[in-house]
């Protein structure tokens, strides 16, 4: 682990040790907060210092002990998984299960989709709105907030517990945590559920479904919502099983102390569409986006926290070759925060750039019609590989750590924009370079569990009696 992550897990451990006495229906409140969101930039900078742990009383938490540490707390409230004839509950938030998978593999008589929709059915499957199970817990929340405030008062000189942002973020969350837990208890009281599927346990509702479910003997599965980048977004594991994309993820979780029997080789149902996706007419596509059909078209996938100087250098280098044109697709976070103005400026500057700002969900259409994908460290890189497109990864992320997810791509991932632009050019002028990439791609996919059968694997896992 790097310095920041070592300090992060030590601090998380100390937070649990000090605040675990704050409970709602026997569940420590600390298990429900998304801990890394309580850390502001000021605290983050301090945590990048090797001396930070001298301010803590908790010892360093070794990487292979991350899951076992939290597991010890979860085991205190968990009961063994029970076999029953209840229904499958799928939390629609973040699962990204496509319509085809629902219709092909999930029986409407045995499945419930938990959503925020007012519709009675989604894809022909009964839908339950979470708001129908909410209730006010003002008194309980106020008492827990009061106790937490008193605890914080004892740690005024603590680097984190004395940090105002850290304090207020946690205190403000307590009423929502109590409300969410109460809602999930009500849901399980009124619905007969045998298993739960969530798309992540970063969000409070999915985490509550997993934890409360474990208290009722209900098994749970967490699908992998994206490539493994921020460790804090994937650990600890709160579900019975995690579904993973490939061997890389299996080793990754194992290194952090999750036992192999709780890691399932699912891939992800959202990628199944890749293997059944029918292309639209290419001529229509080029007219729609006002592209030159005589040029090589590259789709450029951006992301937050990028070194924009490097990114602009890469774009300029690529467009120095007039045979190229680029579609820039801003990251959803940039779209939501309206942080894509820099790309619109590039569009004005270069005639061969089109910025895609539509919220229409047609990523696979975009990928299928372009000649290559130039991507940040993103799940889109994996999707493009699965769609059999040449992929060039730029590692321009401003970060306090390194990521090795795409390292097996060799020269096709670069942190130098000049080197990557040469790799791009070489690929399109040399059959030898195309052959090299194809070998790299095949080797990369040999370690992936995404084969178009993830929906089938998921329902088989759900129906497995000894999960």
SVG drawing of the C-alpha trace seen along z (x, -y; Angstrom):
<svg xmlns="http://www.w3.org/2000/svg" viewBox="-48 -28 55 54">
<polyline fill="none" stroke="black" stroke-width="0.4" points="0.0,0.0 1.1,-3.6 1.3,-6.1 -2.1,-7.5 -3.9,-4.2 -2.0,-2.9 -3.1,-6.0 -6.6,-5.7 -7.2,-2.2 -5.5,-3.0 -7.8,-6.0 -10.9,-4.1 -10.1,-1.4 -9.7,-4.1 -13.0,-5.7 -14.8,-2.3 -13.1,-1.7 -14.1,-5.0 -17.6,-5.4 -18.9,-1.8 -21.0,-2.5 -23.3,-4.6 -25.9,-2.0 -29.4,-1.7 -31.1,1.6 -27.8,3.2 -26.0,2.0 -23.0,-0.3 -23.7,-3.5 -20.1,-3.7 -20.6,-0.7 -23.1,-2.7 -21.2,-5.8 -19.1,-6.1 -16.0,-6.8 -13.7,-8.3 -16.3,-11.0 -15.7,-12.4 -12.1,-13.3 -11.6,-16.8 -8.5,-18.0 -6.9,-19.4 -7.1,-16.1 -6.1,-14.2 -2.9,-16.1 -2.0,-15.3 -2.7,-11.6 -0.2,-11.6 2.5,-12.2 4.3,-9.1 4.2,-10.6 0.4,-10.8 -0.1,-7.5 1.9,-8.9 -1.3,-10.9 -3.4,-7.7 -3.7,-5.1 -4.8,-2.3 -2.0,-0.2 -1.4,0.0 -3.9,2.3 -2.0,4.6 -3.5,5.0 -4.5,8.7 -6.3,7.8 -8.6,5.1 -11.6,7.5 -11.0,9.6 -11.0,6.5 -14.5,5.4 -15.7,9.0 -15.2,9.3 -17.7,6.4 -20.2,7.8 -20.0,11.3 -21.4,9.9 -24.7,9.1 -24.9,11.6 -26.7,15.0 -26.1,17.9 -27.7,17.8 -31.1,19.5 -32.6,21.4 -36.1,20.2 -38.5,19.7 -38.5,15.9 -38.1,13.7 -35.0,12.1 -34.7,8.4 -32.7,6.4 -31.8,2.9 -32.0,1.0 -29.5,-1.7 -26.1,-1.0 -26.8,2.6 -27.1,1.6 -28.6,5.0 -30.0,4.6 -33.5,5.3 -32.5,8.4 -31.1,10.0 -34.2,9.3 -36.5,10.7 -34.3,13.8 -33.3,14.9 -35.5,13.4 -39.0,14.9 -41.5,12.0 -43.2,14.3 -39.9,14.7 -38.3,11.3 -38.8,7.8 -37.0,4.7 -36.4,2.0 -36.5,-1.4 -37.5,-5.0 -40.0,-4.6 -43.7,-5.0 -44.4,-2.3 -45.8,1.0 -43.6,3.0 -40.2,2.5 -39.4,4.8 -42.5,6.8 -41.1,7.4 -42.9,6.1 -41.4,2.9 -41.4,1.7 -40.7,-1.9 -38.4,-2.3 -40.3,-5.4 -43.3,-3.2 -41.3,-1.8 -39.9,-5.0 -40.8,-6.3 -39.6,-9.1 -37.1,-8.3 -36.4,-11.8 -36.0,-11.0 -33.5,-8.1 -31.5,-10.3 -31.3,-13.2 -30.1,-11.0 -27.3,-9.5 -26.3,-12.9 -26.1,-14.2 -23.9,-11.2 -21.7,-11.6 -21.2,-15.3 -20.1,-14.6 -17.7,-12.0 -16.2,-14.5 -15.8,-16.9 -13.3,-14.6 -11.0,-14.6 -10.5,-18.3 -6.8,-17.8 -7.3,-14.7 -6.2,-15.2 -9.5,-13.8 -12.0,-13.7 -11.2,-17.4 -11.6,-18.3 -14.8,-20.3 -15.6,-18.8 -15.1,-15.3 -17.4,-16.0 -20.2,-17.7 -20.3,-15.2 -20.7,-12.3 -23.2,-14.2 -25.3,-15.2 -25.4,-11.7 -26.6,-10.1 -30.4,-10.9 -30.2,-9.6 -28.4,-6.4 -31.1,-5.8 -33.9,-6.5 -32.3,-4.1 -31.8,-1.3 -35.3,-1.7 -36.7,-1.6 -34.8,1.5 -36.0,3.2 -39.6,2.3 -39.1,3.7 -37.8,7.0 -40.6,7.2 -43.2,6.9 -41.6,8.7 -40.4,12.3 -36.9,12.1 -34.4,14.9 -31.6,13.0 -30.5,9.4 -28.5,8.1 -26.8,4.7 -24.5,2.9 -22.2,1.4 -22.1,1.0 -20.7,-2.5 -24.3,-3.9 -26.1,-3.8 -29.2,-1.9 -27.3,1.0 -25.1,1.3 -28.2,1.3 -29.8,4.0 -26.7,6.1 -26.2,5.6 -29.8,5.9 -30.3,8.8 -27.4,10.6 -29.2,10.2 -32.1,12.1 -30.1,14.8 -30.6,13.3 -27.8,13.9 -26.5,10.9 -24.5,10.4 -22.6,7.2 -21.9,6.8 -18.7,4.9 -19.8,1.4 -16.6,0.4 -12.9,1.2 -11.0,1.4 -9.6,-2.1 -10.2,-3.7 -9.7,-1.0 -11.9,-2.9 -14.9,-2.4 -14.7,1.4 -13.5,2.3 -14.7,3.5 -17.1,6.1 -20.5,6.1 -22.3,8.7 -22.2,12.5 -20.5,12.7 -18.9,10.2 -19.1,10.8 -16.0,9.8 -14.9,9.1 -11.8,11.3 -8.7,12.9 -7.2,9.5 -10.2,8.7 -10.2,12.1 -6.5,11.7 -7.2,8.1 -9.9,9.0 -8.0,12.0 -4.9,9.8 -7.2,7.7 -8.4,10.6 -11.6,11.7 -11.8,15.4 -11.9,17.0 -15.3,18.7 -16.9,15.2 -15.6,14.2 -17.7,15.3 -16.5,15.2 -19.5,13.5 -18.2,10.8 -21.2,8.4 -24.6,8.7 -24.3,5.1 -21.5,6.4 -23.8,9.1 -25.3,6.5 -21.9,6.3 -22.3,9.8 -25.9,9.2 -25.6,5.6 -26.8,4.9 -25.0,2.0 -26.8,-0.9 -26.0,-2.0 -22.6,-3.5 -23.5,-6.1 -26.3,-7.3 -24.0,-7.5 -21.5,-9.7 -24.2,-12.0 -25.7,-12.3 -22.4,-13.5 -21.2,-15.4 -18.1,-13.3 -15.8,-12.8 -16.3,-9.1 -12.8,-9.2 -11.0,-9.8 -10.0,-7.4 -12.4,-8.2 -11.2,-8.0 -13.5,-8.1 -11.7,-9.9 -13.0,-9.1 -12.2,-11.7 -12.4,-11.6 -12.2,-13.8 -8.8,-14.9 -6.9,-14.6 -3.7,-16.5 -5.3,-18.7 -2.0,-19.9 -1.0,-16.3 -4.5,-15.6 -4.4,-18.6 -0.8,-17.6 -2.1,-14.1 -5.0,-15.5 -2.8,-18.0 -0.3,-15.3 -3.0,-12.9 -4.6,-15.7 -1.2,-16.6 -2.0,-13.6 -4.8,-14.9 -6.1,-11.4 -7.6,-11.5 -10.8,-13.0 -11.8,-12.8 -15.1,-12.5 -14.6,-13.6 -17.1,-12.0 -16.8,-13.8 -17.1,-11.7 -20.6,-11.5 -19.3,-13.4 -18.0,-16.2 -21.4,-16.3 -23.3,-16.4 -21.1,-19.1 -21.0,-21.0 -17.2,-20.7 -16.8,-20.0 -16.2,-23.6 -12.5,-22.9 -13.6,-20.3 -15.9,-22.7 -13.0,-25.1 -11.0,-22.4 -13.9,-21.8 -13.7,-25.5 -10.0,-25.2 -9.9,-22.1 -12.2,-21.4 -11.6,-17.6 -13.1,-17.5 -16.7,-16.8 -17.7,-16.9 -20.5,-14.5 -22.6,-16.1 -25.9,-14.2 -27.2,-12.2 -28.5,-9.5 -27.2,-6.1 -25.6,-4.9 -22.0,-4.3 -21.9,-0.9 -23.1,-2.5 -20.4,-5.1 -17.7,-2.5 -19.0,-0.1 -18.7,-2.8 -15.3,-4.3 -11.9,-3.0 -10.3,-3.1 -10.8,-4.3 -8.4,-6.6 -9.4,-6.3 -8.6,-7.4 -8.3,-4.7 -12.0,-3.8 -14.4,-0.9 -15.0,-2.1 -11.5,-0.8 -12.6,2.7 -15.9,2.3 -14.0,1.2 -11.7,4.2 -14.7,6.5 -16.2,4.7 -13.0,5.7 -11.7,2.1 -8.1,1.0 -7.7,-0.7 -5.1,-3.3 -5.0,-4.2 -3.7,-7.5 -2.7,-7.5 -2.9,-11.3 -4.6,-11.1 -3.6,-13.5 -3.6,-11.0 -1.9,-10.1 -1.4,-6.6 -0.7,-4.4 -3.1,-2.1 -2.0,1.1 -5.4,2.2 -4.4,1.9 -0.7,2.5 -1.0,5.8 -1.7,3.7 2.0,2.9 2.8,0.0 -0.9,-0.6 -1.0,-2.4 1.2,-5.4 1.7,-8.4 3.6,-10.3 1.3,-11.9 4.1,-12.0 4.7,-8.3 1.0,-7.4 0.4,-9.5 3.3,-7.5 1.6,-4.2 -1.6,-5.4 0.0,-6.4 2.0,-3.2 -1.1,-1.0 -2.8,-2.6 0.1,-2.5 1.6,0.9 0.1,4.4 2.9,5.6 1.6,3.3 -2.0,4.4 -0.8,8.0 1.0,7.1 -2.1,5.4 -4.3,8.4 -2.0,10.7 -2.1,8.3 -5.9,8.1 -6.4,11.8 -4.2,12.4 -6.0,9.7 -9.4,11.2 -8.2,14.7 -8.3,13.5 -11.8,12.0 -15.1,13.6 -17.1,11.4 -18.3,13.8 -21.9,12.9 -23.2,15.3 -23.0,13.2 -26.8,13.0 -27.0,16.8 -24.1,17.0 -25.8,14.5 -29.1,16.4 -27.2,19.7 -25.3,18.1 -28.6,16.8 -30.1,20.2 -27.1,21.9 -28.1,23.3 -24.8,23.2 -23.7,19.6"/>
</svg>
